[in-house]
Amino acid sequence: MTRFTIASFNVKNLIGAGKEYYKFQSYTPEEYAWKQDWMADQLLTMDADIVGFQEIFEEDALRDVINAADTLGDASNAASIPDPSKRYHRKAIFRKLAYTPYGTAGLAFAPNAADSGEAGHRRPGVAIVSRFGFAGTPEIIQDLSEPVDIPFAALRGSDNPDDAGFFRMRRLSRPILKAKIPVPSKDGGNQIITVFNCHLKSKLGEHITPEGAAFPPAADLTKYDPVQRALGSLRAAIRRMAEAWVLRREIIAELEQGNPVMVLGDFNDGEHAVSSEIISGETPFKNYAWMLRHDAKTARDRYSDSENEQIRGAINKVRLHSAERLFVRKSARDMVYTSAFGGTFESIDQIYMSRHFHPDYKRKIGEMEYFSVLNDHLTDGSHPEAPYNKLASDHGQIIAHMVIGEGPSA
């Protein structure tokens, strides 16, 4: 039996001091030092074996944070962990208290392909740090070798299908980082888990700047245009769902090979949003035997009992399950949130996992023991040390506490 932890951490704009990432936004040396110290302290508290980071502009800045966390961890170990000369040093409590440094070998960074480095117009990437290193070279998915064309169906039988339109996407707004991570298993070998770290398109409206204009007309709030503002939200939502589909396609490729999968990151949507359901897959009905067949010729043409089992099995095989939902199911807690804005507290950061980790799956390889959230710094903009919420992250950190070696490999 092996225990490990996996976490998601949207850091909110990590970049070195004096560098303008968005228009007129940068950190003074003092602000950068504060942010670095705060992040290092969060990492020390999380103490997760695998962490997926979002909103990383520079790999060097993240390495600085990890090094700072390791320094804090070494100091904590020196103060808290008894040396081998103490006969009680093997007690389980000290194993729990001990911090294991990340070092430098297990970090993968995916820069944003749209980041030109131009001051004020930077674009963030994502990263994964792993105490177990990586099996092979992590992959970056952003610029698509073939564009995704999403055609729409004609709404009337007499309509020309060619007039129904389509959405085309050639590039994701931010990269998806795919890594195979060798988690130590009970037999002394490694259990390879495919981990995806993502940051889907935000809910901020995507507005078009006309040729020759300095800014999108919809951005001028003194001439507020609710119709164009709504159109911007529509574009953002379509792009977010299309990105979710690209991620889903990659997930299915791994599941079809029988590989355990975990997906984490900033989905910019809640668990029940369409984009999240695209990533996780359909939830099967209890019984398809009452449903009209797809090729029904009469009202009595229903799926058979054997077809019902076949359909449910096919859907369940490729479903992902929310760590948050599994935690709520087994605990007395009824609310988890990772974001607070405008008086709304919601979960938009997620950890999903394949059925290899579901407690009800007979051939599971492990399961989640606990789920924790670090969100005390989220007070809807009133964080005492950063009242304008510029330095501390505007996201909570989520950690799934896993155990493997609890069942046969699927």
C-alpha positions in Angstrom: 0.0 0.0 0.0 1.4 3.4 -1.0 0.0 6.8 -0.1 0.5 9.9 -2.2 -1.1 13.3 -2.6 -2.0 15.2 -5.8 -3.0 18.9 -5.9 -4.0 21.8 -8.1 -2.7 25.3 -7.5 -3.7 28.3 -9.5 -1.1 30.8 -8.3 -2.5 33.9 -9.9 0.1 35.4 -12.3 3.5 34.2 -11.2 6.3 36.2 -12.9 9.5 37.9 -11.7 9.6 41.4 -10.3 9.4 44.4 -12.6 7.9 42.5 -15.5 4.7 43.8 -16.9 2.5 40.7 -17.6 -0.8 42.4 -18.3 -1.2 46.1 -19.2 0.1 48.2 -16.3 0.4 45.2 -14.1 3.7 44.1 -12.5 5.3 43.3 -9.2 7.7 45.5 -7.2 10.6 43.6 -5.7 8.8 43.7 -2.3 5.6 42.4 -3.8 7.3 39.6 -5.6 9.2 38.6 -2.4 5.9 38.6 -0.5 4.2 36.5 -3.2 7.1 34.0 -3.4 7.1 33.6 0.4 3.3 33.1 0.5 3.4 30.5 -2.3 6.3 28.7 -0.6 4.3 28.6 2.6 1.3 27.2 0.8 3.4 24.5 -0.8 4.8 23.6 2.5 1.3 23.3 4.0 0.0 21.3 1.0 3.1 19.0 1.0 1.6 17.3 -2.1 3.7 14.8 -4.0 2.3 16.0 -7.4 1.2 19.6 -7.9 -0.4 21.0 -11.1 0.2 24.8 -11.3 -1.7 27.3 -13.5 -0.9 30.9 -14.4 2.8 30.4 -14.6 4.5 33.0 -16.8 8.1 32.0 -16.1 9.7 28.7 -15.2 12.5 30.4 -13.2 10.0 32.1 -11.0 8.3 28.8 -10.2 11.7 27.2 -9.5 12.4 30.0 -7.0 9.2 29.2 -5.2 9.9 25.5 -5.1 13.4 26.2 -3.8 12.0 28.5 -1.1 9.4 25.8 -0.1 12.3 23.2 0.1 14.3 25.6 2.4 11.3 26.1 4.6 10.7 22.3 4.7 14.3 21.6 5.6 14.0 24.0 8.5 10.7 22.5 9.6 12.2 19.0 9.6 15.2 20.2 11.6 12.9 21.7 14.2 10.2 18.9 14.3 11.7 15.6 13.4 13.8 13.8 16.0 17.2 12.4 14.8 17.8 8.6 14.7 19.4 8.7 18.1 15.9 9.2 19.6 14.2 5.9 20.1 10.8 7.4 19.3 11.9 8.8 15.9 10.0 6.0 14.0 6.6 7.0 15.3 4.0 7.5 12.6 3.4 11.1 13.6 6.9 12.1 12.6 6.5 10.4 9.2 3.4 12.6 8.7 5.2 15.7 9.8 8.3 15.1 7.6 8.6 17.3 4.5 10.2 15.7 1.4 12.0 18.3 -0.8 11.0 18.5 -4.5 14.5 19.2 -5.7 14.9 20.2 -9.4 14.5 17.0 -11.4 10.7 16.6 -11.3 9.5 19.9 -12.8 7.8 20.2 -16.2 6.8 23.6 -17.6 4.5 24.2 -20.6 4.8 27.8 -21.8 1.9 29.4 -23.6 2.5 29.2 -27.4 0.8 32.6 -27.7 3.3 34.3 -25.3 5.5 36.5 -27.4 7.2 38.0 -24.3 5.9 41.5 -25.1 5.5 43.5 -22.0 1.8 44.0 -21.0 0.7 41.2 -23.4 2.0 38.1 -21.8 0.2 34.8 -21.8 0.5 32.3 -18.9 1.4 28.6 -19.1 1.0 25.6 -16.7 3.4 23.3 -14.9 3.6 20.1 -12.9 6.1 19.3 -10.1 6.4 15.6 -9.1 8.4 14.1 -6.3 8.3 10.8 -8.3 9.7 12.4 -11.5 8.2 11.5 -14.9 8.1 8.4 -17.0 9.1 9.7 -20.4 8.9 13.3 -21.5 5.8 15.3 -20.6 3.7 16.4 -23.6 2.3 19.9 -24.4 -1.0 20.2 -26.2 -1.9 23.6 -27.5 -1.3 24.3 -31.2 -3.4 21.6 -32.9 -2.0 19.7 -35.8 -5.4 19.6 -37.4 -8.0 22.3 -36.6 -11.1 21.2 -34.7 -14.2 21.9 -36.8 -17.5 21.6 -34.9 -20.3 21.6 -37.4 -23.9 22.5 -36.4 -26.9 20.6 -37.6 -29.7 22.1 -39.7 -32.7 23.0 -37.5 -35.3 22.1 -40.1 -35.3 19.2 -42.5 -35.7 21.5 -45.5 -32.7 23.6 -44.5 -29.4 23.3 -46.4 -27.0 21.5 -44.0 -24.1 23.6 -45.5 -25.8 26.7 -44.1 -25.9 25.5 -40.5 -22.4 26.9 -39.8 -19.5 25.6 -37.7 -16.9 26.6 -35.1 -13.2 26.2 -35.9 -10.5 26.1 -33.3 -6.8 25.9 -34.2 -5.2 26.6 -30.8 -6.2 26.3 -27.1 -6.1 29.5 -25.1 -3.6 27.9 -22.7 -1.6 24.6 -23.0 -2.6 21.3 -21.5 0.3 19.5 -19.9 0.2 15.7 -20.1 2.6 13.7 -17.9 3.0 10.1 -17.0 4.0 9.8 -13.4 5.5 6.7 -11.8 4.0 6.4 -8.4 5.7 3.7 -6.2 3.4 0.7 -5.8 3.1 -2.1 -3.2 5.2 -4.6 -5.1 8.3 -2.3 -5.2 7.7 -1.2 -8.8 5.8 1.8 -10.1 2.2 2.4 -11.0 2.2 4.7 -14.0 -0.6 7.3 -13.8 -1.4 9.7 -16.7 -1.9 13.2 -15.3 -3.4 16.1 -17.3 -3.1 19.6 -16.0 -5.3 22.2 -17.7 -6.5 25.8 -17.5 -9.6 26.2 -19.6 -10.7 29.5 -21.2 -12.1 31.9 -18.5 -15.6 33.3 -18.4 -14.2 36.8 -19.3 -15.8 37.9 -22.5 -13.9 37.4 -25.7 -14.4 40.7 -27.6 -13.3 41.4 -31.2 -11.2 44.4 -32.0 -12.1 45.8 -35.5 -9.3 46.4 -37.9 -7.6 49.7 -37.2 -9.3 50.1 -33.8 -7.3 50.5 -30.5 -9.7 48.3 -28.5 -12.9 46.3 -28.9 -16.0 48.5 -28.8 -17.6 46.2 -26.2 -14.7 47.0 -23.8 -15.8 50.7 -23.6 -18.1 50.5 -20.5 -19.0 54.2 -20.9 -21.0 53.0 -24.0 -22.2 49.9 -22.5 -23.5 47.4 -25.1 -25.2 44.5 -23.4 -25.8 42.6 -26.6 -22.1 42.7 -27.6 -21.0 41.9 -24.0 -23.3 38.8 -24.1 -21.7 37.8 -27.4 -18.3 38.0 -25.8 -19.4 35.6 -23.1 -20.8 33.3 -25.7 -17.5 33.2 -27.5 -15.7 32.4 -24.3 -18.1 29.6 -23.4 -17.9 28.0 -26.8 -14.1 28.1 -26.7 -14.0 26.7 -23.1 -16.3 23.8 -24.2 -14.2 23.1 -27.3 -11.0 23.0 -25.2 -12.8 20.6 -22.8 -13.6 18.4 -25.8 -9.9 18.4 -26.9 -8.9 17.4 -23.4 -11.6 14.7 -23.4 -10.3 13.2 -26.7 -6.8 12.9 -25.1 -8.3 11.3 -21.9 -10.2 8.7 -24.0 -7.0 7.8 -25.8 -5.4 7.0 -22.5 -8.4 5.1 -21.1 -8.6 3.0 -24.2 -5.1 1.8 -23.5 -6.2 0.8 -20.0 -4.1 3.6 -18.3 -5.2 5.1 -15.0 -6.0 8.9 -15.5 -6.2 11.9 -13.3 -7.2 15.3 -14.6 -6.6 18.5 -12.5 -6.6 22.2 -13.0 -8.7 25.4 -13.3 -11.8 24.4 -15.3 -13.2 27.9 -14.9 -16.5 26.1 -14.4 -18.3 24.1 -11.7 -18.7 20.4 -11.6 -22.1 20.4 -13.2 -21.2 22.8 -16.1 -21.4 21.5 -19.6 -17.6 21.9 -20.0 -16.9 19.9 -16.9 -19.3 17.2 -18.0 -17.6 17.0 -21.4 -14.3 16.3 -19.6 -15.8 13.7 -17.2 -18.1 12.0 -19.7 -21.8 11.1 -19.5 -23.5 9.8 -16.4 -25.4 6.7 -17.4 -29.1 6.2 -16.8 -30.2 3.6 -14.3 -31.8 1.5 -17.1 -31.8 1.9 -20.8 -34.3 -1.0 -21.4 -37.2 1.4 -21.2 -35.7 3.8 -23.8 -36.7 3.8 -27.5 -33.9 2.3 -29.7 -32.0 4.7 -31.9 -33.4 2.8 -34.9 -36.9 2.3 -33.5 -39.6 1.4 -36.1 -42.4 1.1 -33.6 -43.2 2.4 -30.1 -42.2 -1.0 -28.7 -38.7 -1.0 -30.0 -36.7 -0.7 -26.8 -33.2 -1.7 -25.8 -32.9 -5.2 -24.4 -31.7 -6.0 -20.9 -28.4 -7.2 -22.4 -28.0 -4.0 -24.4 -28.7 -2.0 -21.3 -25.8 -3.7 -19.5 -23.6 -3.2 -22.6 -24.4 0.6 -22.8 -23.9 1.2 -19.1 -20.6 -0.7 -19.2 -19.3 1.3 -22.2 -20.2 4.6 -20.5 -18.8 3.7 -17.1 -15.6 2.5 -18.6 -14.6 6.0 -19.8 -16.1 8.2 -17.0 -14.1 10.3 -14.7 -15.1 11.0 -11.2 -14.8 14.3 -9.2 -12.6 14.0 -6.1 -14.7 16.7 -4.5 -17.9 14.8 -5.1 -16.4 11.6 -3.8 -15.3 13.4 -0.7 -18.7 15.0 -0.1 -20.3 11.6 -0.5 -18.2 10.1 2.4 -18.1 13.1 4.7 -20.5 15.4 6.6 -19.3 18.4 4.8 -21.7 19.8 2.2 -19.7 22.7 0.7 -16.3 23.1 -0.9 -15.2 26.3 -2.7 -12.0 27.4 -4.4 -13.1 30.8 -5.7 -14.8 33.9 -4.2 -15.8 36.8 -6.3 -18.7 39.2 -6.1 -20.2 37.4 -3.2 -20.3 34.1 -5.1 -18.3 31.2 -3.5 -17.9 28.2 -5.9 -15.5 25.4 -7.0 -13.9 26.0 -10.3 -10.7 24.1 -9.6 -11.1 20.3 -9.9 -9.4 17.0 -9.6 -11.0 14.2 -11.6 -10.0 10.5 -11.7 -10.8 7.4 -13.7 -12.7 4.5 -12.3 -9.3 2.9 -11.4 -9.6 4.9 -8.2 -13.4 4.7 -7.6 -14.3 3.0 -4.3 -17.2 1.0 -5.9 -15.1 -0.4 -8.8 -14.2 -4.0 -8.2 -10.9 -3.8 -10.0 -9.7 -0.5 -8.6 -6.0 0.0 -8.0 -6.6 2.4 -5.1 -8.9 5.2 -3.9 -9.1 8.6 -2.3 -8.9 8.6 1.5 -9.4 12.4 2.0 -9.8 15.7 0.2 -8.6 19.0 1.6 -8.9 22.6 0.5 -6.8 25.5 1.5 -9.1 28.5 1.1 -8.8 30.6 4.3 -7.1 33.3 2.2 -10.3 33.6 0.1 -12.4 36.3 1.7 -13.9 37.9 -1.4 -11.1 40.5 -1.7 -10.6 41.2 2.0 -7.5 39.1 2.7 -5.8 41.0 5.6 -2.3 40.7 4.2 -3.3 41.6 0.6 -6.5 43.6 0.8 -6.8 44.0 -2.9 -6.1 40.3 -3.5 -3.2 41.1 -5.9 -0.5 39.0 -4.3 -2.2 36.0 -2.7 -3.9 33.7 -5.2 -7.6 34.2 -5.9 -8.0 30.4 -5.9 -8.0 27.9 -3.2 -5.7 24.9 -3.4 -7.2 21.4 -3.5 -5.4 18.2 -2.5 -6.6 14.6 -3.0 -5.1 12.1 -0.6 -4.7 8.8 -2.4 -3.8 5.3 -1.6 -2.9 2.7 -4.2 -2.3 -1.0 -3.8 -5.9 -1.7 -2.6 -6.9 -3.9 -5.5 -5.9 -5.7 -8.7 -4.9 -3.7 -11.8 -7.8 -2.9 -14.1 
